[in-house]
Amino acid sequence: MTHLLSTSCTVNLSPAIKTHFRPQNKSTSSCFSSFSSHTSPIFKSFRRKLQGTNTIFATAAPINQEFEHVPKSLSSTNSNGPISKPKKVMVIGGDGFCGWATALHLSNKNYEVAIVDSLVRRLFDQQLGVDSLTPISSIQNRIRRWKSLTSKTMKLYVGDICDFEFLSEAFKSFEPDAVVHFGEQRSAPYSMIDRSRAVFTQQNNVIGTLNVLFAIKEFAEECHLVKLGTMGEYGTPNIDIEEGYLTITHNGRSDTLPYPKQASSFYHLSKVHDSHNIAFTCKAWGLRATDLNQGVVYGVRTDETEIHEELCNRFDYDGVFGTALNRFCVQAAVGHPLTVYGKGGQTRGYLDIRDTVQCVELAIANPSKPGEFRVFNQFTEQFSVNDLARLVTKVGEKLGLEVQTISVPNPRVEAEEHYYNAKHTKLIELGLEPHLLSDSLLDSLLNFAIQFKDRADLSQIMPNISWRKVGVKHGTAAVQL
């Protein structure tokens, strides 16, 4: 196992950032991330430093400089019409792929938005030696740029939600009407690398969500929790997958029960634990929550992210945080064969990033009732890995690319051919207008990969997969399409 990086950084905020400190000692404000390849949890040292120094709360302030104007096509009203009093939405994990696009979308729709993030996702890239195909600006520069273009301010709370004191202060300061929770370690392969990362994934995800639930109970009882779940909670059963619940008859009696969970990684198991904890607190405390069991997300651009390069979103294509479709697009762009794991019949639900932000907004605009735990299956289409390879090959050839496909040994323990039919009607009924994976969209995605192909790291396109076989030794492996 490659030794992990040790890094440190001092926080130097520009005059355009208004800061608030919660002093815990007299040391200079700084943030440290100390990684170890020994037996201690991966980010134990990081958390100690984060919690032991001043936690930083940063809010974007006006910048005395003129920048280009936002396109007129961007809307400034909520989907239900103009809103007199902006609803306050806290986006936990707002610096990540789904979180950043969602924060911008909600801000553009005139919601008052606060981002809560520990920024640890950026450290994962350093740790593993991977990077987004697209260059990513700092969260502070992203927020400043959005302010300069739209005059809309997003608050920023930098800290770890596993630190309940930090989270409490963020809740009391912002007083959210809704919380969108993306703030979890979201990679199944990452959770399967070794014991430390498995432990980190479960501690970070489960405890962080528990803290959010307690914060809502103590400081914002009417707040609606919109939690990002995953279709991976269901596994690949040989029956249709319903939206969260299944009515069964047993020994002459019937009941509607949570759909059986068959998680296939420590990451997916953490999501199952989250779902159980949220369902329990809705029942016991009367909280209101919507669990969005999301499929695999593709695409990069939304109306908001494409207006300026500093607002650009991530494009992960490596074997840890990337997806098969992203990887195939980059492989086609650089002339590398498309690498299909095993038989390629692995089938999942997919959706465009523009539909992710739509779904979140629909859930916020149509909150669940007190005590209600709703589950929506958040995807628009189903594809197998072979389907994706064929689509990329077809569009790539139209662009003049010579695209080949090869089968490589599957490092994961998973069904490579299986039945898969998942229901996804509830968000459509609320008004979701899907962007389906058409040839024109794939053309755009491939051209995007071609545009940035000089930044592509060939070792990420087909990384050394030997370390991922750690999961196989323990009877399972990561499933991340």
N, C-alpha and C positions, 0 to 999 in steps of 0.2 A: 504494500500500500504506500503510495507516494506520501511523503511527509506534507502536512498541511502548512499553509502560510501563516506567519505571524506578522500582523500589521498593526500600526497605530496611526491615529490621525488626530490633529487638534482642530476643533471646530472654530473656524474664523468666519463669522457672518458679516455680510456687507451692511452698510448703513441702511440699505433698503429693506432690511429684515428687522422686524420688531421682535425682541426676544423676551422670554419670561423664564426665570430659573427657579427651580425648587431646590434650595441648597440642602445637601445632606452632609457635606463636610466642607472644609475650607480650601480644598484643592482647586486648581484651575480647571475650568470647564473643558473637558475633553472626552472623546469617545475612543475606546480601544476594542479591538477584536483579537483575542489571543486564541489561536487554534492549537490543538494538540492531537497527535496521532496515538496517544496512550489510551488508557482505559477510561478516562473521565469523559463525560458527555461532550460532544463536539463544541457546543457553545456555552458550556458552563462558565468558563472564564469570561466570555463576552458578556453574559448576563450579569455576572458579579460586577464587572466594571460599569456596565450600563446603569445598574441599580445603585452602585456605590458612589457615583459622581452626580453632578448636576444634570437632571433631565431637561432637555431643551424643548421649548414650545416656540415654534416660529410661525409668524403670520406674514404673508406677503403684504407689502405696503406699496403705495403709489411710487412709480418711478418717474423721475423728471427727465424723460426722454421720449421722443416721438418714435413710434414704430408703425409698421404697415397696419392698415385697418383690417378687421375681420371681414370675410366675405359676407355680402348681404344675404346669401342663401342660408346662413345659420339662423336658426330660430331663437327667439328670446322669450318664448312662452312655454308653459307646460302643455303636455299633449291634450289635457282637458280644457285648455284655454288659459288666458292670463290669470295669474294668482296674485291676490292682493297682499298676502303675507307669505313670504317664501317659507316653505317647509325646510326645516334644518335636518340635513342628512350627514351622518358621520360615516365615512368610507374607511373601514379598517383594512389595511393592505392596499392603500390607494396609490402606492408607487409601483405596484406590480402590473402585469400584462392586462388582466381584466379590470383591476382596480383603477388604474390610471385612465383607461378609456371610459369607465363608468363615471369617475369623478368629473372629467371634462364634460361628458354628456349631461349629467345632472346640473352642473353649474351653468351650462349653456341654456338649459331649460328653466333657469331662474330659481333653482333650489339653492339654498345656502349650504355650502359644502365645507366639511372639515376632513382632512386626510390624517389618519393615524397610521404610523408605520415605523418599524424599528430599522428599516433599510437593510435588514440582514440578507435579503434576496440578492443584493448587489455583491455581498461577500461570498455567496455560494459560487459565483463565477470565478472569483479569484482563487477560491479553494480548489476548484476542480479544473482550472485552466481552460474554461470555456467562455464564450462571449456571445452576445446578441449579434446577428448579422447587421442590424442597424445600430448606428451610434446613439447612445442614450445620454441625455443631459442629466445633470443632478436634479433632484426633486425641487430644490430651491430655485434653480434657473427655470425649470418647467413652470412653476407657479408664477414666477415673475413675468415670464413671457406671456402666459395666459392673461395676466392682469394688464399687461401693456397692450394686448390686442383687443381685449373685450371690456376692460374696466371692471371685470368681475374678480372678486377676491376669494381665494380658498385658504382657509386656515390650515396650519400644519402643526401636528403634535408628533414629535419624534420621540419614540420610546417603545417599550416592550409591554404588550398587553398581558403578559404573564406576571408582570409587576402590577398588582392590584392598586397600589397607592398611585402609581402613574395613571392608570386607566380611570380611577375614581376622579382624579383632578381634571382629566380631559372631559369626562362626562359632566362634571359640575360646571366647568368653564363653558362648554359648548351647548349643553342642554338639548340633545338631539331629539327630534320627533321620530326618526327612523335610523337604524344602524344597518349598513350593508357590510357584511363580514366576509372579506376575502383573505384575512390576515393569517394564513396558515402555510406551512411547508407543503407545497402542492405536487411534488413529484413522487410517483410510485417508485421509479428506479432509485431515486435518492434514498428513499426509506429502506431499500433493500441492500444497500452497499455493505453495511456492517452493523454491529450491535449499537455503536454510538449513534449512528444516524437513525436507526430504528427507534431508539429511546428518545432522541431529540424530537423526532417527528411526532411521536405520541404525546410526549410532555408538552411540547409547544402547541400542538393543535387542540388537544383535549383540555388542558388547563387554561389556555387562552380563551377558549369558548366558554368554559365555566365562569371565568372572570367576567366575560361580557354579560352572561346571564345574571350574575349577582349584581353587576353594575346597573343593569336595567331595573332589576328588582328594587335596589336601594335608592337610585337617583332619578329614574325615568320610567315609572311603572306603565305609562301609556305608550311608551316607545315600541315601535314595530321592528322586530328583528328580521332582516332578509339575509339568510345564511346561504353561502355557496356550498352545496353538497356535490355529489358526483354520481353519475350513473354506475360507476364502478362498485357502489355499495351492493347492487343487485347481483353482480356476477353475470354468468351466462346460463340461466336456467332453461330447461327444455319446455317451458310454458311461456305464455305472453307475460311481459313485465307491465304491471299496472302502475299508476301514479301514486306510489307511496303506500297504498293499502290494498288488501285482498280480502274479499268475502269468501269464507269457506264454510262448508257443512261437514260436521264430524259427529258420528254417532247420533245422527238425527237432530243435532243442534247447529245453528248458524251464528257466525259472528264476523265482524269486519275487523281485521287485525293488520298491524304493520306488515308490509310485504317482506318475506324472508330475505335475509341479507347473506350474501356469499362473497365477502371481500377477498381480494386476491393479492393484497400486499399490506404491509404495516401502515402505509398511508391510507389506503381504503378503509382499513379497520379503524383508524382514527376518525374518519368521517362517520362510520357507523356509530361509534361511541358518542360523537357529537349529536347525531340524530336522536339517540336515546335520551341524552341529557336534555336536549331542547324540548322533546316531547314531554318528558317528565315535568319540567318547570312550567310548561304551559298548563298542564293538568293541575299541578300542586300550587302554583303561585298565580295562575291566571294571566301569564304572559301571552303575547301574541307573536307568532313567528311563521315565516314562510321559508321552507327548505327548497332550494333550487338545485335539483339533481341534474347537474350540467353534463353534457357530452363533451367531446373533443372540440376545441375552438380553433378555427382557422382564420386567416386574414390578419391584416395589420392596420389598415386605414379605417377610420371613422370620419364623419364630417368634421370633427374637431381636431383629430390628430394630424390631418393632412394639410392644415392651413399654415403650418410652419415647421421647419425641421427640428426645432427644439421641443416640439410637442410629439414627436415621433414615438411610436410604441415599440416594444420589444419584438424581435423575430428570432425565437429560439429554434435551433435545428439540430442540436447535439443529441446524444443518446440518453441524456439525463432529464433535461427540461424541454427538449424539442418534441415535435410530433412527427408521425410518419409523413403527413402531407407536406409539412415544411421541409423535412429532410429530402423528400423526393424532388421538390422544386429546386432546392439548392444543388442536389446531385445532377439534375438535368441541366441546370444553368452552367455548371463547370465541366460537363461531359463525363461524369462518373455514373456507372450503372446504378439504377434504382435497386436498393437492397431490401428485399422482402424477407421477413423472418419466417422460416419454415414454409408451411403450405400456403400461408397468406389469406386464409379464410376467416381470420379474426375480424369480427364485425362489431361496430359500435355506432352510437349516435353522434352526429356532427352538427355544428352550427357556426355561422359567421359571427365575428366579434361585434358587428353592428347589431346582430340579434341579441347578443348577450346584454348590451346596454339597454336595448328595448325591453327585454324581459325584466331586468331589474327595475326600470322605471315603472313598468306595469304593475309589478308587485308592490311598489311603494304607493302608487296612486290608488291601489285597490287593496288596502291592508286587511289582514285577517282579523277576526273578532277576538276579544279578550278570552284567553283560555284555549284558543284554536291553534293547532299545529298543522299547517297546510304543507303538502308536498307537490311540487310541480316538476315534471320531467322536462328539462330545458335542452331540447335539441330540435332540429328541423328535418334531418335526413339520416338514413343509415347507409354506411358503406363498409365493405370489407377492405383489407389492405390491398388485395388484388384489384378491387374496383378502383382504388385511388391510383395505383400504378398504371392501370389502363388509361384513366382519364389524363394523367400527367403526360403519358406517352403520346396520346392523341393530340393534345394541345401543343406539346413540345415540338412535334413533327411539323405542325402548321407554322411554327415560328422558325423552322429551319434547323432545329436541333436533332441530333442523332441520339435517340433515347433508347437505352437497353435496360432490361430488368434481369436481375439474378436472384436466386434463392440462397440465403445464407443460413447456417445453423441457428436455431432459435435459442437464445440464452435464457428464455423464460419458461416457466412451467405454466402452460395455458392451453386451452382447447384451440386448435388451429382450424377446426371446422366445427360449426355448432349452429343451433337454432338461435335466432335473435329477432324478437318482435316486441318492441317497447312502445307503449302508448304515450302520446304527447299532445293532448287536446286542450288542457286547461289554459295554457297561455294563449293559444289561438283564440279561444273563446273570450279572453280578455282583450283581444285586439292585436296580437302579434302579427306583423306582416313580414314573413320570412324573406331573407335573401338566400336563394338556393344556389348550390354550387354548379353554376353554368359554365359552358366553355369560355364565355367572355370573362367571368370572374377568375377562372383558372389562368386565362391569358394574362390578366392583370397581375395575378400572384406570381406567375413565372417571370413576367417582365420585371417585377419588383426584385425577384431573386437575381435576375441577370444584371439589373442596375447596381446591385451591391455585391456582385460575385467576387470582386477583387478583395473584399473583406472576409471572404469565406476561408475558414480553416479546414483543410482537408482531413485533419485528424478528427474533427468533430462530425464530419459527414459519415464516416464509417469508423467510429472509435474502437479502441481495444475493448472488447466486451468481456474479457476474462474476469475482471473484478465483479461484474454483475452476476457471475455464476455463484457468488456467495449465497444468494437466496436459494439457488437450486439445492445446495447442500443441506439446507434446512427444510426441504420439501415444498418450497414454493418460490416464486420469483415475481418480479415486478411486471405489472401489465400497464403499459403506458403507450397508447397509440397516438 
